[in-house]
C-alpha cells in the first residue's frame, strides 16, 4: 500500500481518484489546492503525488517547481483535461514521471501509479545501496594522519594510475590488503574486477589451478572447466597475497605470465591473453628471502617495480586514537551499544603498547572492549589486563585515598596521597628498594585494614605476589590478615 496525495480542484475528479486508488489497495490523501498539498507533504509519508495541470493560483507545473525548490523529490504524475503534446513535454521536462488525461480511465491510472511506485522503489533501493557503498568505502578507507602513512599514501597515489606491478611489504596486520584495494580504487581499473588469491592458504596441489584455471578432465575431480584468478581478473587487478609462500616451480610460470600477459589452463594447450595488473604482498623481507634461494631473484625484480613498505603500528602511534575511535564506532553500531568515545586514560594505554599484531590486533582489542564495557566512554579497564600489564591505576581501582579517612571523617574520597609526614602518603627515608617496598606494603595493609586483596590492588600487584613478599622479609607489620576479611 502506498500513500498517494491527490491534488485537484474538482471534487468529482478527486472522488474518482480516491475510489480507484483505494480499490487497488492504496491510501488517497485529498487536497483541493497547493497550500493543502504542502501541508500534507509537511506531515510526511507521501509516496506519490497526482496533480492537476491547471488549477486556480499555481499551475501544476509551478507546483512541481515549488516542490523541487523546497527539497521534495516525491514522484509526480501530471493530470489534465487539456491533452496536448506540448503539455506532456513540459510536464516531463519539469520532472513529472508520467502524464495522464481526463476523463480518468481506472486502468490507465492504475498502470501509471504502478509504474511511478516502481520508480519510488528503485530510488529507495538506490539510496540504500549508495549508503551501503559509502559505508563500505568508509570501512575500507585508510585511516591515519601520521607522516609515515602520508608518505605511503603519496606513493600509492603516484603508482595507482599506472599499470606497474606493486609489492606491498609489511608485518602481519599492517593493512596490506586495504592498501591494495586503495591502489585499485584509484586506478583506471576501478570498475574492473579485484581478485584476491592467498598463496599461503591454498593446498599445494591446487595453487596452479587457482591461478590459471583448469580444463575438464585435467585431473581427478576436474568435472568441468574452471577459470583461474588471472582469467577472472582480466581488465582489473589481481592481488597475490603472501607471494613469498609460492612454490619455486610456480614462480617460473608466474614470471612468464607477468612478462607475456598470457597463460594456459591446467590440462589445456590454448594460450589465453589477459590484461591484469598485479599487486603482491609479503610479510617477509623478500630481498633476504630471495638471496637465500627461497624466492626467484628475477621474479622478485619483476614484482618490485614499485615496492611500498607499510609501517607497523608502533611507528605511527599518533594514528592509534583515530583507529581506535573508528573501530569503537563500528562495533558499537553493529551490536547497538551507545558508545560515544574512549577515555583519555585508555587512549594513553593503547598508545603506550607496541602492538606486535599491528592494526588487526588493535581492532580486536577495541572490539573486545566495546563488548565488555558497560559505559558510554570506554574506560582503560575494559581492555585486556594481561596484554597491557595493567596496574591498579590502569584498572581504575580505588586509590589509597579512597580507603583512608580524610581528616578522620568520611570515606576519604578527597584525601591527598602525597609524600610528607603530615598527609596520607608514605614518607620514604631511604633509597633502598627493599626497605621502600616493605614500607609501601605496610602502608597498603594499614589503609586496607589488613585486607590483602585490597592491598594488592593498591600496590598494583597480584595477591599471590603480595603473599610471597609477606612470607619473605617484611618488617614489623601487624596487619597480616586480620580485621578486613583477609583474602
N, C-alpha and C positions, 0 to 999 in steps of 0.2 A: 504494500500500500504506500502511495505517495501523497504528500500534502501539496495540493495544486492551488495557486492563487489565480482566481478568475476575475479579471478587471474588464468590465463592460458597463456602459451607462444605460443599456437597455435591460430592464428587469427580466423580460421574457427570454432574451438570449442567455442571461445569467442562469435562469432556471433550467434551460436546455443543457447548458454546460454542466451544471451541478448534477442533474439527473443522469446524464451519460457517464460522467466520471464515477459517480457513486455506484452505478450499476456494474462497473468493471472492477470495483474494489478500492477506488481512491477516495481521498477526502478533499472536497472542494471548499475553498475559502473565498467567499464572495466579496467583491469590492466594487463600488459604483463610481469611484473617482480616484485620482492619483494619491491624494492625502490618505485615504483609507488603505490603499495598497501599500504605501510606505509604512503606515502604522503596523500592518500585518507583517511586513518584512522585518521590521524592527523587533518584533516578538521572537522571530526566528523559526527555524524548522520548515521553511518553504523549499520544496524540491524543484518546482517548475512554475512558470508564470504563463498564463494565456491572457493576452492583452488585445483590446480592440485597437484598430488602426486609427480611427477618428473618434475623438471624444471632446466634450467641452473642455476648455482650458488647454492643458497639454495634450499633444497628439501621442499616439503610440510610439512613434519614432523619438519624440522628445522625452518620453518616459524612459525609453530604452537608454538614451544618452544619459539621463539623470541617474539611472541605476549604475552605469559604469563609472560615472563621476563620483558616486558615493561608495564605490567599492564592492557592490553586489555583483557576483558572477553567476547568478541563478539563470539557467537557460530560459529563453522566452520564445513562445510561439505567437506569431502575429495573426490576428483575426480581423477580417474586414469584409464589408459588403461591396467594396469598390475594387473588384478584381481587375488587376492590370499587371502587365509585366513590369512596369515602372515601379509600382508599389512593392512587388515581390523582390525586385533587385535592391530597392532602397532598404527594405527590412533586413534582408540577408546581409547587405553591406554594413548595416548598423549593428549587426551582431545577433540577430534572431536566428534560432536553429531551424525554424520551419515557418511555413506560411499557409494558412487555410482560409477559405472564403465562406461567407454567409450565402444562403442559409446553411447552418452547420449540419453536415451529414455525420451521424454517430460513428459509422465505420471509418470515415476519414479522420475524425477527431481521435478515435481510439488508436488508429495506426500512427498518427502524428505524435500523440502523447507517448506511446511505447518507444518510438524512435528517440524522442527527446530524453526520456528517462534512461535510455541506454547511454546517451551522451553523459548524463549525470553519473551513471555508474562508472563509466570509463574515466571520467575526470577524477572521481574519488579514488579509483584504483591507481591511476597515475600518480596522484598526490601521495597515496600510501607508499607506492614503490619509490617515489622520489625521496620520501622521508627515510625509507629503509636504506636507499643508496647513500644518502648523506650520513646516516648513522654508521653504515659500513665503512665509508671513507674516513669518517672521524676515528673509528676504531683502528683503521689501517694507517692512520696518519702518524708520521714520525714525530715524536714529541721530544723537544729539547731545545734549549737556548744557549747551551754551553758552546765555547769556542770549538771544542772537538767535534760536536755534532754539526755546527755550522760549516766547518771545513768539509766534512763528509757530504753534506747536502749540496755544497757548491760543486764538488766533483761530480756528484750524481746528476745535477742539472746540466753540467757540461757534457757528460757522457751519454745521457739518455737519448738525445735526438739522433745520435749516430747508430750504426749497426755493429759497432765494435764489441767484442766479447769482454765481459766484465768478470773479474774474480773478486768475490767478497770474502775477506779473511777476518776471522774474529772468533773469540771464545764462544762456547755454547751459551745461548740465551741472550746474545747481544742484538738480536733482531735482524739476522741476515735475510730471512725470507721477506720481512717487512720492507727492507731497503730494496730488495729485488723487485717487489711489486711497485715500489715507488719509481724505479727506473722504467719499468714497463708503462706505468701510468703517464709518465712524462715524455714518452717516445711517440713516434708516429704510428706505432703498432698498438696503441692503447685500445683500439677497437677490435684487435685480433685476439686470439686465444692466449691465455697464460697457463702453461702446463708445468706442473712441478713433479719431479721424479727424485725420490730419496734413494741414492745409490747404496746407502748403508742398510736400508730396511728391506730390500728385496732379496728373496732367496737367490743364491748364487747362480742356479741354473736358469733363472727367469730374467736376469738383467738384460741380456741381449734381446730377448723377445719384447721386454718392456720398452727398450729404446727404439728398436727398429720394426717391431711387429713380426708376425709370422703368417705363413700360408697354411691353409688347411692340410692336415696330414704331415706337417713338418716334424712333429714329434708326437709321442704318445699323449693323448688328451687334446691335441690340437684339432678340434672338431669343426672349426670354421676359421676363416681368415680374420686376423685381428690387426688393427692399425696400432703402431707403436707411438711413443711420445713425440718423436720427430715429425711423424706424419700428422698427428693431431695438432701440433704447434705450428703448422705451416701458416705463414703470414703473421705470426705472433712471436712470443718469447717462450723459450724452454729453460726452466730453472733446474740445473743439475745439482741437487743438494748433497753435501758431503762427498764431493767428487774424488777426494783422496782415497775413498774406500773402494773405488772401482778396480776390477781385475786388470792386470797388465795387458792381457791379450785383447780385452775390450777397449782399452785405452788406444790401441793402434787403430781399431775400427772407428772409434770416435774421432780421432785425429783426421782420418780420411773424410769423414762426413763434414767436419768443420772446414776443411780445405776445399772440398768439391761441392758441398751442399747436395750430396747425392748418396744414396744407400740402397741396399737390397733387404727385403724382409727375410727373416729366417726361413729357409726352405724355398726361397724364391730366386729367380735369376734376372728379373727385370729391374733395371735401375729406376729409382724414384727420385725426382728432383724436388727439393723443398727450399723454402725461403724462411729460415729460422734464425732468430737472434738468441745467442747462448749467454746465460748468466750462470756462473758456477760458484758454489760456496764451499768453504772448508774451515774446520776449527783447528787445523794443524798448521804448522809452519811449512808450507808446501815447498819452499826453497830447500830447506833441510831435508824434507821428505824425499824430494826428487834427487838431491845429492847423494842420499843413502841408497838409491836404487829402487825405492818403493813406488816411484812415480816417474813416468816418462818425462825426460827433460824437454823434448820437442813439444809434447802436449802442454806442459807447464807454460812454455813460452807462448804457445798459441792461445791458451786460456787467459793469461795475464796481460792482455793488451792494455787493459785499464785495471790495475789492481787497486782495490779500496780496502783499507784496514778499518774495521769498526771498533771504536774504543770500548773497553769494558766499563761497566757502570762505576767502578771505583775511580776512573779517570774523568768522570763527568758527574761528580756528586751534586753539583748545583742543579742538575736536572731531576734529582730524586723527588723533591716536593711536587713538581709538575706531574711526574709519572704516578706518584702515589695518589694524588688527588684525582687523576683521570681514572685509575683503577678503582678507587673507592666509589666514585660516582657511578661507574659502570656496574659494579657488582651490587651496590645498594639499589640501583634501579631494577636489576634483574630479580632480586629477592624481595623488593618492596619495603626496604628499610629506610627510615628518614635520616640518613647520614648526611650531615651538612659540611663536614670538614674533618681535619686531622689536627690534633693538638700540637702546639709548638714543641712540647717535650718529645712527642712521638716522632715528629719530623727530625729533630736533633738526633734521636736514637737511630733512625733509618740512615741518616747521612753519615753517621759515625761507623757504620758497618761496611765491610769490604765487598759483600755480595759476590761470592765465588760463582753463583749461578746467574749473575747479572740480572737483566730486566725480567727474565722469566721467573727468577727466584723472588724478586720484589713483587711481581704480580701475584704470585701465590701467597706471599706473606700478607699482602693487603687484603686479598680475598678472605683469608682466614680471619683476619682482624675484623672485617666487616661482619662476618657471620657471628663471631663471638661477642662483639661489642654490643652492649645494651644502651649506649649513649649516642646522642646525635653527633658529638665530636669524639672521634676515635681516640682513646687515651693510650699512653705508652704501654700500659699493662695488658692491652688487648693483643700485643704482638708476642711471638714465641719467646718465652723467658729463657729457654735453654739456648736458642740460636744467638740471642743477643747478650747472654750472660747478665740478665737484668739483676740489678741490686735492689734493695728495699726501696730506694728512692725512685728507681725507674718503675717499680711495681706500684708506685704511689701508695705505699703502705704508710701507716701513721709514723710520725717522727717522734723523737724524744719529747718534744713539747706537747704532743697530743696526750702523752701519758702523765707527764709531770705537772703537778698543780702550779698554776700561775699565782704567785704571791700567796700561796696557801689556800686559794679558793678556786672553785670552778674546775673544769676538766683540762685546763692548760692549753687550749687551742691556740692562744696567742702568747704563750710563754716563749721567751727568746732562748735560742740554743747558741751559746757563744763560747768564749774561751777565757773568761775571767772567773775568779773565785766567787763573785757575787751573783752569778746567774745560774741557769740550769745546765750549762755546758760542762765540759771537762777541762780542768786546768792541768796541762802536761808540764811537769817539771824536769822531764828527761827526754833525750832524743833516742834512747834505747828502744828499738821496735818492740821487743818482747814485753818490756815494762809498760810501754804505752798501750799495747794491745790488752794487757791484763787490766789496766785502768779503765779502758773502754768497756770491756766485758763486765767489770764490776759495776760501772755506772748503768749499763743497759739492764742488768739484773735488778739493780736497785729501783730504777724508774718503772720497770715492768712488774715490780713486786714479786720477783722470783720466777715469773713465767718464762720458761726457756724459749718457747715458740715465738713469743712477742720479742724477747731479747734478740733472738736470731734475726728476726725481721728488721729490727732497728739497726743491727750491725751489718745487714746485707749479706749474711751467710746462712748456710743451712743449719738445721737443728743438729744434724749429725756432726757437722764441723764444730759447732759450739760445744757439743758434748765431749768431743775428742780434746778440745782445748781445756775444758774444765777438768777432765780426767788427767791432764798433764800437769803443768805447773801453773797455778793461779794463786796469787797471794790472797790471804785472809778475806774471803767473801763469805758472808753469812746468808747469801741468798740462793743457795744451791738447791732450789726446788720448792720450798715451802709456799706458803701464802697464796700465790695467784693461781695455783692449779697445775704446776709442773708443766709437762709437755702436752 
